[in-house]
Structures are given as C-alpha cells and as structure tokens.
Amino acid sequence: MGVGAPDREEYGPRSRPLPFERGTDGPRVVLVGVDGTRTSLRAASYAAGLARRQGAALVVVFVHSPTLYTALADGVVAGVVQRTHDDLAADLREECRREAESLGLPVTFLSRRGDAYAELSAAADETLADLVVVGASEQAGHRLVGSVATRLVRAGRWPVVVVP
C-alpha cells in the first residue's frame, strides 16, 4: 500500500438495517475480489447488480499478490511494481466510488497485499460475507494447480459464484 493511502474506504449510502436475518432471505453482504483483469471486472459488475437487487452491501477487495520475481528484484524494480499496484488500486477505488454513487449502493473498498485466497478468505470472515464472487482465472496453469476460485469453492465456507 502506498504512503497515506487508506486500505479501507466506504462509499454510497450508509448501510441500512434489513428486515431479515442473515442467511434467511438472500445475501446481506456480497464480497467480490478484483485484480484489474477482465474476468474480475465482470465479476464486480455481476456482484454490484446482485447487491443492488438484493438490497445488500457490496465489499470490493483488491488483492495485490507480489510474485517471487518481485521479491528478488532490486529496489528500482520493486518501486515500479509498488507504484503500479498503487495506481491500479487508486483507479479501482475511484471506480468503486463513482459506481456506488450512481447505483445508490453501500460499497466498501478494501486493499490487501498477499496471497489472494488467504486475503479474500480473511476479508469474507471479517465482513461476514454471505456470498463471494470472483472471476474465473484466465491462466492456463490454474487448470492443473488450481485457481483462487477453485480454492474458495473447496473451502466450502461461503457460497461462491465464479463469473466467466
């Protein structure tokens, strides 16, 4: 996270108490993982529409997962990678703010750093998410090793929607 950049911001109207109990009449909190890829942005659109229709709050989680190469790189390269991460996080944060205002939807934006599965799981637990939405992986190697979406589904702790 860049200097002075908050890791949590809330936009849109304040979350209002809903007339039903958690887990009995649709989701109250929809969590979506974004990383700037096409599929994650489609997942965010799907999650926003679902949250709006259900009267739920939307939690958008951006996870920057540094690669092994980044850890081994010198200070200049690591600085460029960090600035790129900060720029992408700022762009996604601004898009969340604009969409929250236009949809009248309570949105919380979280920026995390680390393993995507671990950070999404932790965020889902912290926010008491009723549903997790992620985009399908576009990387060929994930068919063999497993993607974040597959790991979330296998965990079985939340309903998971994987958007192609």
N, C-alpha and C positions, 0 to 999 in steps of 0.2 A: 504494500500500500504506500502511496506517495506521502510525502510530508504534508500534514494538515488535512488530508482527505479523509472524511469520515467513512467508517466501514458499514454504517447503517443509516439509512435515511428513509423517512416516511413521506408519502405524497398522497394527494387526494383527500376526500372527506375522512373524518375520523371514523374508525370502525364503530358501528352501532351494534348494540346487543341484538342478537337474532332471537326470534320466538321459538326456537327449537334447541334441543340438546345436541351436543357434539356427537356425531356419528349416527344420528337417527333420521335425519331428513336432508341429506346432501352435505357436501363439504362446507365447513365454515372457513377453513384456511387452505388455500391451494398454493403449493410451493412449486416453482419452476426453476430449473437450472439452465443458465445461459452461459455461453462462452464466445459468442460472436459468430458462430457458424450458421449456415443456412438452416439446418435442422433445429438448432437451439432457438433461433428466432421464430421459426414456425411453431415450436413448442410454446414459446412465450405468447404468441398470438392466440393459440388454442387455449392456454391457461387463462389468459385475460378474458376471453369470451365466456369461458365456463364460469369463472369467478363472478363476472358481471351478471350472467343469467341466474346464478345460484344465490346472489347476494352475499358472496364470500369475500374475504380479504385475500389479496394476492401477495405472495412473498417471492421476490425475484432474487436468486442467488447467483452471483458471478464468482466462479472459482478459477483462479489462475493457478495452473499446475506447472511449475517450472520443470523443465526436462533435465536429465542428467548432464547434458551438454552445457546447460546454463550454469550448473553448479561448478563445472570445471573451467568455465570461461574466465578470462581476465576481467578486471574491473570495468573496462570500457564497454565490452560486450554485455556484461551483466547490467550496466547502467542503461544501455539502449533497450535491453529486454524489459527492464523495470519501467522505463518511460513508455514503452509500447503498451505494457499492461495497464499503466495508469491512464493513458489516453483512451484505451478501449473501455475501461471501467467508467471513465467520465462520460464517454459517448452513450454507453448503456444507461447510466444513471440519468442523464438528461432525457433520453428517450422514455424512460420509465416515468419521469416527472411529467412530460408532455402528455403521454397516454393516460396517466392517472387523472389529470385534469380534464382531458377531453371525454373520458368514459365515466367520470364521477366515481372512480373505483379506489378504495383504500389500497395503496401499494407500499410495501416495504422493500427497499433495495439493500441487499447485504453483499459485501465484497469480501471474499475469503481467499486465502492462499494455502495451497497444499493439495493433497490427493482429492480429486473430485468426489469420489464415492464417500470418503470419510467426512468431507466438509458438507456435502448435501445431506448425509445421514444426520450429522450433528445439528444442522440447521432445521431439518424436519422435526427432530426431537425437541429442540428449543422453542420452536414456534407452534408446536402441537399440530402439525400439518395433518390434514385429513386425506390429502391426495398429493402425490408427487408427479410432476410432468417433466419429461426430459425428451430431447430429440434423439433419434436413432444415430448411432455412430456411422460416420462415413469412411472410417479407416478399415482397410481390408484385414489387418492383423487382429482386429477385435472379434472376428468370426472364430478364430482359434483360441485366443486368450480370454475373451470376454470383455464386454463393454461396461461402462458405468450403468447403463440401463439394465443390463442383464444382472449385474451385482445387486442393484436396488430391488429388482423383482425377486431374486433368490433370497434376499434378506427377509421378505415377507412381513415387514413391519408396517407398511402402508400400501394402499392401492397405488399402483404405478401405471401411468399412461405413457407409452412410448410413441412419439409422433414421428412419422417417416419424413 
